[in-house]
Amino acid sequence: MASSKEYLDFISDQLSGLDEITYKAMMGEYIIYYRGRIVGGIYDDRFLVKPVKSALALMPDAEKELPYEGAKEMLLVEDVDNREFLTKLISSMYDELPAPKPKKKKQ
């Protein structure tokens, strides 16, 4: 089941207090970026984030779920209605996320 554009719009609106939130559509799902780093994504209308230490500290009881078969487990964000919490969650994760890989130059 692919994620709906409506759910993406809802999550994007909930994260609108943060600068530089972007997304990329990928195979019916959406990868969510914060300041150029992948924080998680929307999979089957679920908001999942990477299980970094700060996310685990803020959501110690979060369920670990697979975004898709063969992927690594991610944390299910259940409190998506709480803008303040989402802003704190995403901003606290930033320093733990890997920097994007440099793009290869075409020859």
C-alpha positions, -999 to 999 in steps of 0.1 A, spaced: 0 0 0 15 33 -10 13 64 13 -12 91 5 -4 126 -5 -28 138 22 -8 121 50 24 136 36 8 170 36 -3 165 72 32 155 84 47 184 64 23 208 80 31 194 115 69 199 107 64 234 93 81 250 123 114 236 111 134 252 83 146 230 55 122 201 57 120 185 23 108 152 9 114 129 -21 89 105 -35 102 70 -39 82 40 -50 49 53 -36 65 64 -3 82 95 9 117 100 23 118 130 48 149 152 50 159 178 75 186 202 64 197 177 38 199 147 60 175 118 60 155 116 93 130 90 82 100 87 59 64 80 54 57 44 46 21 30 43 8 62 60 31 57 90 58 83 100 90 63 108 123 78 119 158 64 122 165 48 156 192 72 167 200 78 204 180 110 207 149 95 191 151 65 214 155 88 244 124 108 234 104 77 225 116 49 247 85 28 242 83 34 204 75 3 183 102 -7 159 88 -14 124 100 -22 90 93 5 64 94 -22 37 106 -58 34 144 -61 36 149 -27 52 163 -19 87 139 -13 115 128 23 122 109 39 150 71 45 146 62 80 156 27 77 172 24 113 186 21 129 151 -6 153 163 19 171 187 38 197 166 60 207 196 71 171 201 77 165 164 98 197 162 119 186 192 123 151 179 135 160 144 158 189 156 173 167 183 181 140 157 201 162 133 236 159 148 233 121 149 223 117 113 249 109 86 258 138 63 247 132 27 272 115 4 288 138 -21 274 135 -55 296 120 -81 306 144 -109 296 133 -144 325 131 -168 
